[in-house]
Every structure is written in structure tokens, then in C-alpha cells.
Amino acid sequence: MNKEQSRQTALLLIDIQEGFDNPRWGTRNNPAAEQNAARLLKFFRENGMPVFHIQHQSTEPDSPLRPELPGCSIKEIVRPISGEPVIAKQVNSAFIGTDLEARLRRQGISELVIAGLTTDHCVSTTTRMGGNLGFRCFVAADATATFNRTGYDGRIWNAEDIYSSALASLHNEFATVRSTDELLVELKSRLAAPV
């Protein structure tokens, strides 16, 4: 993979926003998710590879992710810099109601590395759509996280089980699921490979 080929792979950072620190979401797993996402971001920036920040701008009246609230802000650890697009969405998929697909196609991007919040909602929905649209998707498992959920029957599902189940459902169907370390090794080896 040379510099030109490396531009065919983009990083999608999904909903890494201050509002997810609000206790209303409940118990969360994987506290290292943001740090791992930041490691991916550093690599993509250092190698001039495309980065897209996805920002959820909720229309729900009580959501901390409403655009007028501080919780809508992207966390400092992965805050966008000049030239990195921020794509606002209002539903789970970053492809619905946005120009994300058009931007990716225009730039000749065919492969997506996906990280962010939450594993079973916006990460999963975006990955599924990306795979169905023909993009080769990779999910950085340890750069995602989720929260406990209450099922339709009132049962409490713990965050780690939901996270693991969501990743298992994506793997080898809509995406390849890897750790951040594995993805960085793969990306580095591609950049080092002769043309």
C-alpha cells in the first residue's frame, strides 16, 4: 500500500461525545475505548489517511446529545482538527440523512475502519449499512463500548454481554472485527509493503 492506496481506507469515529459520560446511560464497559480510538486517529493523521468524525445531534427532548447542549461536543481525546469533516446525524446510521456515502465515493474510499459509541447501536448500524453498501469494513472492537440495557421483558443485560454479542453478529458478516493493536499492525504492514 502506497500513499495513494492508503487514501482508500478511512477512519470513522462515531459519536465519541461528552454526553455519553452522563450517568443516565447506566453502567458502561470498556473504559479504554476512547484511548484506543485516539491511537487509531493518531496513526491515520500521521499517515495522511482520511478521517471522518460522526456526531449524533439528537432530536430527543431529554437527550444529552442535543446540538445545543455541551454533551453534543466531541471528546477532547479525538477532537477534530482543521480539514477533518464532522458529519452530523440524527439516527443510528451515519449513512442515513447525511452525505457520508457520497463523500466516501468521491474520494475513492473503499475500506472503513470503524470505532466509537455505542457498539450495539450506532457502531453496529453504521457498520451493517457500510457492509451492505459494498465498503470493506473493519471494526476496532476495543475502540468501542456500550451500556447495560433493559430488554423487552424487563431483564437487565450487562454491557459486556451486549458488546460481545454485537461484535459477534458483525464479524464475518458485515465486517472483520479486530483489536486496535491488530488493526495497527495490519495498516503499518500495508504501508511498508513494496508497491
N, CA and C atoms as a LAMMPS dump frame, in Angstrom:
ITEM: TIMESTEP
0
ITEM: NUMBER OF ATOMS
585
ITEM: BOX BOUNDS ff ff ff
-5.0000000000000000e+02 5.0000000000000000e+02
-5.0000000000000000e+02 5.0000000000000000e+02
-5.0000000000000000e+02 5.0000000000000000e+02
ITEM: ATOMS id mol type element x y z
1 1 1 N 0.861 -1.186 0
2 1 2 C 0 0 0
3 1 3 C 0.894 1.233 0
4 2 1 N 0.753 2.047 -1.052
5 2 2 C 1.474 3.308 -1.076
6 2 3 C 0.565 4.414 -0.554
7 3 1 N 1.069 5.655 -0.61
8 3 2 C 0.276 6.769 -0.068
9 3 3 C -1.072 6.89 -0.768
10 4 1 N -1.066 6.679 -2.098
11 4 2 C -2.322 6.791 -2.845
12 4 3 C -3.301 5.707 -2.414
13 5 1 N -2.812 4.47 -2.295
14 5 2 C -3.681 3.371 -1.874
15 5 3 C -4.176 3.567 -0.441
16 6 1 N -3.326 4.159 0.406
17 6 2 C -3.722 4.352 1.801
18 6 3 C -4.902 5.307 1.925
19 7 1 N -5.092 6.145 0.924
20 7 2 C -6.211 7.078 0.967
21 7 3 C -7.537 6.397 0.637
22 8 1 N -7.487 5.12 0.266
23 8 2 C -8.716 4.36 0.032
24 8 3 C -9.292 3.796 1.329
25 9 1 N -8.551 3.947 2.436
26 9 2 C -9.001 3.476 3.741
27 9 3 C -9.268 4.684 4.629
28 10 1 N -10.471 4.774 5.176
29 10 2 C -10.847 5.903 6.032
30 10 3 C -11.187 5.422 7.427
31 11 1 N -10.958 6.297 8.396
32 11 2 C -11.345 6.056 9.776
33 11 3 C -12.657 6.774 10.055
34 12 1 N -13.649 6.04 10.554
35 12 2 C -14.904 6.644 11.012
36 12 3 C -14.925 6.594 12.532
37 13 1 N -14.964 7.753 13.155
38 13 2 C -15.081 7.852 14.608
39 13 3 C -16.516 8.26 14.923
40 14 1 N -17.256 7.356 15.521
41 14 2 C -18.697 7.523 15.66
42 14 3 C -19.088 7.95 17.075
43 15 1 N -19.66 9.132 17.189
44 15 2 C -20.354 9.582 18.408
45 15 3 C -19.496 9.528 19.68
46 16 1 N -18.232 9.862 19.571
47 16 2 C -17.385 9.898 20.774
48 16 3 C -17.586 11.274 21.408
49 17 1 N -18.685 11.396 22.136
50 17 2 C -19.2 12.681 22.591
51 17 3 C -19.313 12.746 24.109
52 18 1 N -19.187 13.97 24.615
53 18 2 C -19.205 14.219 26.056
54 18 3 C -20.476 13.687 26.719
55 19 1 N -21.582 13.751 26.017
56 19 2 C -22.859 13.353 26.598
57 19 3 C -22.931 11.896 27.015
58 20 1 N -22.042 11.06 26.471
59 20 2 C -22.044 9.651 26.872
60 20 3 C -21.418 9.434 28.246
61 21 1 N -20.885 10.494 28.853
62 21 2 C -20.413 10.392 30.234
63 21 3 C -21.545 10.656 31.232
64 22 1 N -22.715 11.012 30.726
65 22 2 C -23.856 11.28 31.597
66 22 3 C -24.319 9.984 32.261
67 23 1 N -24.526 9.999 33.593
68 23 2 C -24.93 8.765 34.286
69 23 3 C -26.261 8.173 33.828
70 24 1 N -27.069 8.935 33.088
71 24 2 C -28.373 8.432 32.632
72 24 3 C -28.242 7.176 31.77
73 25 1 N -27.083 6.973 31.135
74 25 2 C -26.914 5.824 30.244
75 25 3 C -26.743 4.524 31.028
76 26 1 N -26.32 4.609 32.297
77 26 2 C -26.128 3.404 33.099
78 26 3 C -24.683 2.937 33.1
79 27 1 N -24.504 1.656 33.379
80 27 2 C -23.168 1.076 33.522
81 27 3 C -22.572 0.772 32.156
82 28 1 N -21.332 1.192 31.986
83 28 2 C -20.638 1.047 30.701
84 28 3 C -19.502 0.036 30.81
85 29 1 N -19.162 -0.577 29.688
86 29 2 C -17.979 -1.442 29.643
87 29 3 C -16.83 -0.694 28.953
88 30 1 N -15.699 -1.317 28.885
89 30 2 C -14.522 -0.883 28.129
90 30 3 C -14.184 0.599 28.286
91 31 1 N -13.686 0.993 29.445
92 31 2 C -13.315 2.398 29.651
93 31 3 C -12.151 2.858 28.786
94 32 1 N -11.434 1.937 28.157
95 32 2 C -10.295 2.299 27.305
96 32 3 C -10.697 2.589 25.86
97 33 1 N -11.981 2.552 25.546
98 33 2 C -12.419 2.709 24.146
99 33 3 C -11.901 4.003 23.526
100 34 1 N -12.052 5.115 24.233
101 34 2 C -11.627 6.409 23.671
102 34 3 C -10.116 6.458 23.447
103 35 1 N -9.353 5.871 24.368
104 35 2 C -7.897 5.848 24.201
105 35 3 C -7.495 5.054 22.965
106 36 1 N -8.159 3.938 22.737
107 36 2 C -7.861 3.134 21.555
108 36 3 C -8.285 3.843 20.277
109 37 1 N -9.426 4.519 20.317
110 37 2 C -9.845 5.32 19.16
111 37 3 C -8.821 6.411 18.873
112 38 1 N -8.274 7.018 19.917
113 38 2 C -7.267 8.071 19.751
114 38 3 C -5.981 7.516 19.137
115 39 1 N -5.632 6.282 19.462
116 39 2 C -4.452 5.649 18.848
117 39 3 C -4.659 5.463 17.347
118 40 1 N -5.852 5.033 16.964
119 40 2 C -6.157 4.903 15.538
120 40 3 C -6.102 6.273 14.854
121 41 1 N -6.706 7.256 15.5
122 41 2 C -6.728 8.602 14.938
123 41 3 C -5.305 9.129 14.727
124 42 1 N -4.439 8.933 15.693
125 42 2 C -3.04 9.377 15.584
126 42 3 C -2.371 8.74 14.364
127 43 1 N -2.587 7.431 14.185
128 43 2 C -1.991 6.731 13.047
129 43 3 C -2.515 7.289 11.719
130 44 1 N -3.811 7.462 11.626
131 44 2 C -4.383 7.979 10.376
132 44 3 C -3.875 9.388 10.085
133 45 1 N -3.806 10.226 11.096
134 45 2 C -3.295 11.583 10.885
135 45 3 C -1.836 11.572 10.453
136 46 1 N -1.031 10.777 11.127
137 46 2 C 0.406 10.739 10.814
138 46 3 C 0.666 10.247 9.395
139 47 1 N -0.234 9.435 8.87
140 47 2 C -0.034 8.861 7.54
141 47 3 C -0.903 9.507 6.464
142 48 1 N -1.516 10.635 6.791
143 48 2 C -2.295 11.383 5.801
144 48 3 C -3.493 10.632 5.265
145 49 1 N -4.066 9.777 6.105
146 49 2 C -5.213 8.978 5.678
147 49 3 C -6.51 9.662 6.108
148 50 1 N -7.598 9.474 5.368
149 50 2 C -8.838 10.205 5.636
150 50 3 C -9.5 9.821 6.96
151 51 1 N -10.029 10.843 7.618
152 51 2 C -10.719 10.687 8.892
153 51 3 C -12.067 11.398 8.798
154 52 1 N -13.112 10.733 9.293
155 52 2 C -14.446 11.331 9.357
156 52 3 C -14.956 11.211 10.787
157 53 1 N -15.354 12.322 11.364
158 53 2 C -15.963 12.34 12.691
159 53 3 C -17.48 12.357 12.513
160 54 1 N -18.153 11.43 13.175
161 54 2 C -19.606 11.374 13.133
162 54 3 C -20.127 11.896 14.474
163 55 1 N -21.063 12.821 14.412
164 55 2 C -21.587 13.455 15.627
165 55 3 C -23.108 13.29 15.667
166 56 1 N -23.579 12.642 16.734
167 56 2 C -25.024 12.475 16.878
168 56 3 C -25.629 13.761 17.426
169 57 1 N -26.567 14.309 16.687
170 57 2 C -27.291 15.505 17.122
171 57 3 C -28.742 15.097 17.361
172 58 1 N -29.005 14.711 18.592
173 58 2 C -30.291 14.111 18.935
174 58 3 C -31.443 15.106 18.821
175 59 1 N -32.599 14.576 18.455
176 59 2 C -33.834 15.364 18.464
177 59 3 C -34.712 14.985 19.659
178 60 1 N -34.227 14.044 20.489
179 60 2 C -34.978 13.632 21.679
180 60 3 C -34.904 14.743 22.732
181 61 1 N -36.039 15.131 23.313
182 61 2 C -36.045 16.287 24.216
183 61 3 C -35.15 16.151 25.436
184 62 1 N -34.957 14.924 25.949
185 62 2 C -34.174 14.773 27.176
186 62 3 C -32.766 14.226 26.932
187 63 1 N -32.328 14.197 25.688
188 63 2 C -31.019 13.625 25.382
189 63 3 C -29.884 14.606 25.667
190 64 1 N -28.792 14.136 26.291
191 64 2 C -27.62 14.987 26.475
192 64 3 C -26.857 15.227 25.168
193 65 1 N -27.289 14.577 24.089
194 65 2 C -26.624 14.729 22.787
195 65 3 C -27.35 15.735 21.881
196 66 1 N -28.259 16.514 22.451
197 66 2 C -28.913 17.557 21.656
198 66 3 C -27.869 18.593 21.232
199 67 1 N -27.97 19.129 20.019
200 67 2 C -26.913 20 19.495
201 67 3 C -26.664 21.261 20.305
202 68 1 N -27.662 21.727 21.053
203 68 2 C -27.475 22.962 21.818
204 68 3 C -26.852 22.71 23.194
205 69 1 N -26.611 21.446 23.54
206 69 2 C -26.073 21.111 24.859
207 69 3 C -24.585 20.776 24.8
208 70 1 N -23.861 21.001 25.917
209 70 2 C -22.422 20.69 25.928
210 70 3 C -22.12 19.229 25.639
211 71 1 N -23.066 18.329 25.98
212 71 2 C -22.851 16.903 25.762
213 71 3 C -22.743 16.503 24.303
214 72 1 N -23.148 17.379 23.408
215 72 2 C -23.038 17.079 21.978
216 72 3 C -21.592 17.179 21.487
217 73 1 N -20.754 17.876 22.233
218 73 2 C -19.357 18.093 21.814
219 73 3 C -18.599 16.781 21.7
220 74 1 N -17.746 16.714 20.696
221 74 2 C -16.854 15.562 20.542
222 74 3 C -15.779 15.647 21.614
223 75 1 N -15.46 14.511 22.22
224 75 2 C -14.498 14.492 23.322
225 75 3 C -13.12 14.976 22.865
226 76 1 N -12.459 15.645 23.783
227 76 2 C -11.145 16.24 23.506
228 76 3 C -10.147 15.22 22.962
229 77 1 N -10.188 14.001 23.465
230 77 2 C -9.201 12.981 23.098
231 77 3 C -9.211 12.665 21.595
232 78 1 N -10.338 12.9 20.935
233 78 2 C -10.434 12.66 19.486
234 78 3 C -10.994 13.882 18.757
235 79 1 N -10.878 15.043 19.365
236 79 2 C -11.48 16.246 18.785
237 79 3 C -10.96 16.492 17.369
238 80 1 N -11.827 16.855 16.443
239 80 2 C -11.404 17.105 15.059
240 80 3 C -10.429 18.272 14.959
241 81 1 N -9.528 18.165 14
242 81 2 C -8.644 19.278 13.656
243 81 3 C -9.065 19.805 12.293
244 82 1 N -8.478 20.919 11.91
245 82 2 C -8.813 21.549 10.636
246 82 3 C -8.673 20.561 9.485
247 83 1 N -9.679 20.522 8.643
248 83 2 C -9.663 19.646 7.477
249 83 3 C -10.339 18.308 7.682
250 84 1 N -10.643 17.956 8.937
251 84 2 C -11.326 16.696 9.196
252 84 3 C -12.829 16.942 9.273
253 85 1 N -13.584 16.353 8.365
254 85 2 C -15.028 16.624 8.348
255 85 3 C -15.757 16.052 9.553
256 86 1 N -16.75 16.809 9.999
257 86 2 C -17.663 16.351 11.048
258 86 3 C -19.034 16.203 10.393
259 87 1 N -19.566 14.996 10.431
260 87 2 C -20.842 14.707 9.785
261 87 3 C -21.895 14.507 10.87
262 88 1 N -22.891 15.372 10.851
263 88 2 C -23.962 15.313 11.853
264 88 3 C -25.041 14.336 11.394
265 89 1 N -25.502 13.528 12.333
266 89 2 C -26.591 12.594 12.049
267 89 3 C -27.631 12.683 13.155
268 90 1 N -28.827 12.183 12.854
269 90 2 C -29.911 12.204 13.838
270 90 3 C -30.487 10.819 14.109
271 91 1 N -29.959 9.824 13.417
272 91 2 C -30.401 8.442 13.636
273 91 3 C -29.173 7.574 13.877
274 92 1 N -29.383 6.266 14.025
275 92 2 C -28.268 5.378 14.364
276 92 3 C -27.221 5.252 13.268
277 93 1 N -27.627 5.241 12.025
278 93 2 C -26.678 5.055 10.93
279 93 3 C -26.096 6.378 10.457
280 94 1 N -24.786 6.397 10.299
281 94 2 C -24.112 7.586 9.775
282 94 3 C -24.38 7.787 8.285
283 95 1 N -25.017 6.807 7.647
284 95 2 C -25.311 6.919 6.213
285 95 3 C -26.701 7.489 5.93
286 96 1 N -27.571 7.529 6.931
287 96 2 C -28.951 7.977 6.719
288 96 3 C -29.058 9.476 6.992
289 97 1 N -29.57 10.208 5.997
290 97 2 C -29.767 11.641 6.16
291 97 3 C -28.483 12.446 6.134
292 98 1 N -27.397 11.845 5.652
293 98 2 C -26.104 12.537 5.562
294 98 3 C -25.516 12.339 4.164
295 99 1 N -24.417 13.037 3.915
296 99 2 C -23.719 12.862 2.629
297 99 3 C -22.48 11.985 2.785
298 100 1 N -22.43 11.164 3.848
299 100 2 C -21.244 10.341 4.086
300 100 3 C -20.925 9.438 2.898
301 101 1 N -21.913 8.702 2.404
302 101 2 C -21.623 7.791 1.291
303 101 3 C -21.093 8.562 0.089
304 102 1 N -21.702 9.68 -0.231
305 102 2 C -21.254 10.477 -1.385
306 102 3 C -19.818 10.953 -1.19
307 103 1 N -19.486 11.381 0.009
308 103 2 C -18.107 11.83 0.279
309 103 3 C -17.109 10.689 0.102
310 104 1 N -17.464 9.515 0.643
311 104 2 C -16.571 8.363 0.52
312 104 3 C -16.367 7.973 -0.94
313 105 1 N -17.448 7.931 -1.694
314 105 2 C -17.35 7.56 -3.118
315 105 3 C -16.509 8.585 -3.882
316 106 1 N -16.744 9.865 -3.616
317 106 2 C -15.989 10.927 -4.3
318 106 3 C -14.487 10.8 -4.066
319 107 1 N -14.123 10.383 -2.866
320 107 2 C -12.708 10.282 -2.515
321 107 3 C -12.109 8.918 -2.864
322 108 1 N -12.899 8.045 -3.463
323 108 2 C -12.39 6.73 -3.857
324 108 3 C -12.121 5.814 -2.681
325 109 1 N -12.817 6.042 -1.575
326 109 2 C -12.626 5.228 -0.372
327 109 3 C -13.454 3.952 -0.487
328 110 1 N -12.802 2.818 -0.258
329 110 2 C -13.485 1.531 -0.374
330 110 3 C -13.456 0.733 0.925
331 111 1 N -12.681 1.214 1.901
332 111 2 C -12.47 0.468 3.129
333 111 3 C -12.645 1.405 4.329
334 112 1 N -13.319 0.902 5.361
335 112 2 C -13.605 1.709 6.544
336 112 3 C -13.102 1.012 7.799
337 113 1 N -12.405 1.769 8.634
338 113 2 C -12.062 1.33 9.98
339 113 3 C -12.994 2.095 10.914
340 114 1 N -13.762 1.369 11.722
341 114 2 C -14.854 1.977 12.485
342 114 3 C -14.616 1.808 13.98
343 115 1 N -14.794 2.915 14.709
344 115 2 C -14.656 2.918 16.157
345 115 3 C -15.684 3.883 16.727
346 116 1 N -15.999 3.755 18.02
347 116 2 C -16.882 4.737 18.63
348 116 3 C -17.936 4.15 19.542
349 117 1 N -18.989 4.92 19.728
350 117 2 C -20.06 4.62 20.684
351 117 3 C -21.416 4.665 19.969
352 118 1 N -22.295 3.768 20.305
353 118 2 C -22.095 2.597 21.125
354 118 3 C -22.036 1.364 20.231
355 119 1 N -21.403 0.314 20.757
356 119 2 C -21.132 -0.879 19.951
357 119 3 C -22.384 -1.427 19.277
358 120 1 N -23.453 -1.552 20.044
359 120 2 C -24.656 -2.225 19.543
360 120 3 C -25.634 -1.296 18.847
361 121 1 N -25.443 0 18.954
362 121 2 C -26.365 0.932 18.3
363 121 3 C -25.698 1.563 17.081
364 122 1 N -25.077 2.716 17.239
365 122 2 C -24.611 3.469 16.07
366 122 3 C -23.413 2.835 15.374
367 123 1 N -22.522 2.199 16.15
368 123 2 C -21.402 1.498 15.514
369 123 3 C -21.933 0.335 14.686
370 124 1 N -22.796 -0.47 15.278
371 124 2 C -23.341 -1.629 14.583
372 124 3 C -24.163 -1.225 13.358
373 125 1 N -25.046 -0.257 13.525
374 125 2 C -25.928 0.131 12.418
375 125 3 C -25.127 0.71 11.257
376 126 1 N -24.157 1.544 11.561
377 126 2 C -23.31 2.129 10.504
378 126 3 C -22.49 1.047 9.816
379 127 1 N -21.95 0.116 10.591
380 127 2 C -21.151 -0.977 10.01
381 127 3 C -22.003 -1.851 9.106
382 128 1 N -23.196 -2.194 9.559
383 128 2 C -24.078 -3.03 8.746
384 128 3 C -24.415 -2.342 7.413
385 129 1 N -24.739 -1.073 7.488
386 129 2 C -25.055 -0.352 6.249
387 129 3 C -23.826 -0.217 5.369
388 130 1 N -22.681 0.071 5.989
389 130 2 C -21.446 0.182 5.212
390 130 3 C -21.149 -1.103 4.465
391 131 1 N -21.294 -2.232 5.156
392 131 2 C -21.072 -3.521 4.502
393 131 3 C -22.061 -3.755 3.376
394 132 1 N -23.324 -3.435 3.604
395 132 2 C -24.34 -3.623 2.569
396 132 3 C -24.139 -2.7 1.379
397 133 1 N -23.523 -1.549 1.605
398 133 2 C -23.239 -0.613 0.516
399 133 3 C -21.977 -0.984 -0.259
400 134 1 N -21.296 -2.027 0.186
401 134 2 C -20.142 -2.516 -0.553
402 134 3 C -18.795 -2.051 -0.025
403 135 1 N -18.772 -1.358 1.105
404 135 2 C -17.494 -0.982 1.706
405 135 3 C -16.944 -2.168 2.482
406 136 1 N -15.627 -2.322 2.45
407 136 2 C -14.968 -3.337 3.273
408 136 3 C -14.781 -2.722 4.648
409 137 1 N -15.451 -3.272 5.649
410 137 2 C -15.471 -2.658 6.984
411 137 3 C -14.653 -3.465 7.981
412 138 1 N -13.94 -2.735 8.816
413 138 2 C -13.224 -3.296 9.95
414 138 3 C -13.712 -2.572 11.198
415 139 1 N -14.06 -3.313 12.23
416 139 2 C -14.454 -2.702 13.499
417 139 3 C -13.331 -2.923 14.505
418 140 1 N -12.889 -1.835 15.115
419 140 2 C -11.883 -1.911 16.179
420 140 3 C -12.613 -2.223 17.48
421 141 1 N -12.666 -3.502 17.834
422 141 2 C -13.511 -3.96 18.945
423 141 3 C -13.249 -3.181 20.231
424 142 1 N -11.977 -3.031 20.595
425 142 2 C -11.649 -2.389 21.862
426 142 3 C -11.632 -0.865 21.771
427 143 1 N -12.039 -0.334 20.633
428 143 2 C -12.245 1.112 20.482
429 143 3 C -13.742 1.415 20.397
430 144 1 N -14.546 0.478 20.919
431 144 2 C -15.994 0.679 21.043
432 144 3 C -16.406 0.307 22.468
433 145 1 N -17.583 0.748 22.846
434 145 2 C -18.112 0.433 24.177
435 145 3 C -19.623 0.596 24.145
436 146 1 N -20.28 0.014 25.16
437 146 2 C -21.72 0.19 25.278
438 146 3 C -22.137 0.189 26.747
439 147 1 N -23.431 0.159 26.952
440 147 2 C -24.003 0.272 28.29
441 147 3 C -24.943 -0.9 28.574
442 148 1 N -25.23 -1.108 29.852
443 148 2 C -26.286 -2.064 30.216
444 148 3 C -27.583 -1.671 29.512
445 149 1 N -28.4 -2.651 29.204
446 149 2 C -29.696 -2.396 28.576
447 149 3 C -30.779 -3.193 29.302
448 150 1 N -31.985 -2.673 29.25
449 150 2 C -33.144 -3.402 29.758
450 150 3 C -33.914 -3.96 28.582
451 151 1 N -34.126 -5.267 28.585
452 151 2 C -34.814 -5.929 27.49
453 151 3 C -36.31 -5.694 27.503
454 152 1 N -36.977 -6.179 26.48
455 152 2 C -38.433 -6.014 26.339
456 152 3 C -39.195 -6.655 27.495
457 153 1 N -38.544 -7.646 28.126
458 153 2 C -39.197 -8.368 29.216
459 153 3 C -38.764 -7.877 30.594
460 154 1 N -38.018 -6.771 30.621
461 154 2 C -37.551 -6.214 31.881
462 154 3 C -36.221 -6.769 32.363
463 155 1 N -35.688 -7.751 31.657
464 155 2 C -34.393 -8.329 32.044
465 155 3 C -33.275 -7.321 31.808
466 156 1 N -32.343 -7.236 32.748
467 156 2 C -31.18 -6.363 32.601
468 156 3 C -30.061 -7.149 31.919
469 157 1 N -29.574 -6.625 30.827
470 157 2 C -28.449 -7.219 30.089
471 157 3 C -27.205 -6.394 30.387
472 158 1 N -26.134 -7.054 30.798
473 158 2 C -24.945 -6.273 31.127
474 158 3 C -24.191 -5.853 29.876
475 159 1 N -23.483 -4.75 30.016
476 159 2 C -22.833 -4.107 28.87
477 159 3 C -21.84 -5.033 28.17
478 160 1 N -21.086 -5.806 28.944
479 160 2 C -20.069 -6.669 28.331
480 160 3 C -20.71 -7.735 27.452
481 161 1 N -21.837 -8.302 27.883
482 161 2 C -22.528 -9.31 27.069
483 161 3 C -23.097 -8.686 25.793
484 162 1 N -23.667 -7.502 25.917
485 162 2 C -24.222 -6.819 24.741
486 162 3 C -23.115 -6.492 23.747
487 163 1 N -22.023 -5.965 24.25
488 163 2 C -20.848 -5.619 23.449
489 163 3 C -20.338 -6.849 22.689
490 164 1 N -20.138 -7.942 23.411
491 164 2 C -19.61 -9.17 22.792
492 164 3 C -20.566 -9.729 21.754
493 165 1 N -21.857 -9.709 22.068
494 165 2 C -22.855 -10.207 21.132
495 165 3 C -22.917 -9.351 19.87
496 166 1 N -22.877 -8.034 20.043
497 166 2 C -22.925 -7.133 18.885
498 166 3 C -21.732 -7.363 17.97
499 167 1 N -20.544 -7.503 18.557
500 167 2 C -19.344 -7.725 17.746
501 167 3 C -19.392 -9.085 17.051
502 168 1 N -19.897 -10.096 17.761
503 168 2 C -20.017 -11.43 17.153
504 168 3 C -20.976 -11.406 15.971
505 169 1 N -22.044 -10.62 16.073
506 169 2 C -23.02 -10.524 14.977
507 169 3 C -22.435 -9.818 13.756
508 170 1 N -21.519 -8.879 13.994
509 170 2 C -20.908 -8.152 12.874
510 170 3 C -19.815 -8.963 12.182
511 171 1 N -19.06 -9.715 12.967
512 171 2 C -17.847 -10.362 12.445
513 171 3 C -18.165 -11.4 11.373
514 172 1 N -17.434 -11.285 10.271
515 172 2 C -17.538 -12.189 9.117
516 172 3 C -18.892 -12.143 8.417
517 173 1 N -19.703 -11.167 8.76
518 173 2 C -20.976 -10.98 8.066
519 173 3 C -21.02 -9.58 7.46
520 174 1 N -20.803 -8.576 8.268
521 174 2 C -20.8 -7.188 7.808
522 174 3 C -19.414 -6.564 7.877
523 175 1 N -18.51 -7.197 8.622
524 175 2 C -17.207 -6.6 8.878
525 175 3 C -16.235 -7.662 9.358
526 176 1 N -14.979 -7.26 9.442
527 176 2 C -13.963 -8.024 10.149
528 176 3 C -13.716 -7.296 11.461
529 177 1 N -13.838 -8.005 12.561
530 177 2 C -13.644 -7.395 13.874
531 177 3 C -12.243 -7.751 14.358
532 178 1 N -11.504 -6.715 14.758
533 178 2 C -10.128 -6.878 15.224
534 178 3 C -9.89 -5.964 16.413
535 179 1 N -8.819 -6.215 17.146
536 179 2 C -8.396 -5.277 18.189
537 179 3 C -7.69 -4.097 17.529
538 180 1 N -7.549 -3.028 18.283
539 180 2 C -6.804 -1.87 17.788
540 180 3 C -5.379 -2.26 17.439
541 181 1 N -4.727 -3.028 18.303
542 181 2 C -3.352 -3.459 18.022
543 181 3 C -3.275 -4.235 16.712
544 182 1 N -4.191 -5.149 16.509
545 182 2 C -4.182 -5.945 15.269
546 182 3 C -4.382 -5.058 14.045
547 183 1 N -5.29 -4.115 14.146
548 183 2 C -5.533 -3.225 13.007
549 183 3 C -4.317 -2.351 12.722
550 184 1 N -3.675 -1.85 13.756
551 184 2 C -2.489 -1.008 13.545
552 184 3 C -1.35 -1.807 12.92
553 185 1 N -1.154 -3.044 13.35
554 185 2 C -0.131 -3.906 12.74
555 185 3 C -0.429 -4.111 11.262
556 186 1 N -1.705 -4.412 10.958
557 186 2 C -2.115 -4.622 9.555
558 186 3 C -1.901 -3.377 8.713
559 187 1 N -2.322 -2.228 9.229
560 187 2 C -2.177 -0.977 8.466
561 187 3 C -0.713 -0.613 8.269
562 188 1 N 0.097 -0.797 9.307
563 188 2 C 1.533 -0.494 9.195
564 188 3 C 2.194 -1.401 8.168
565 189 1 N 1.831 -2.688 8.18
566 189 2 C 2.46 -3.631 7.242
567 189 3 C 2.07 -3.3 5.806
568 190 1 N 0.853 -2.851 5.615
569 190 2 C 0.435 -2.465 4.26
570 190 3 C 1.221 -1.254 3.769
571 191 1 N 1.396 -0.266 4.646
572 191 2 C 2.135 0.948 4.248
573 191 3 C 3.589 0.628 3.945
574 192 1 N 4.131 -0.374 4.652
575 192 2 C 5.548 -0.723 4.46
576 192 3 C 5.76 -1.633 3.251
577 193 1 N 4.687 -2.234 2.746
578 193 2 C 4.831 -3.197 1.647
579 193 3 C 5.26 -2.487 0.367
580 194 1 N 6.124 -3.139 -0.43
581 194 2 C 6.527 -2.523 -1.713
582 194 3 C 5.354 -2.411 -2.656
583 195 1 N 5.384 -1.399 -3.489
584 195 2 C 4.292 -1.152 -4.442
585 195 3 C 4.365 -2.17 -5.558
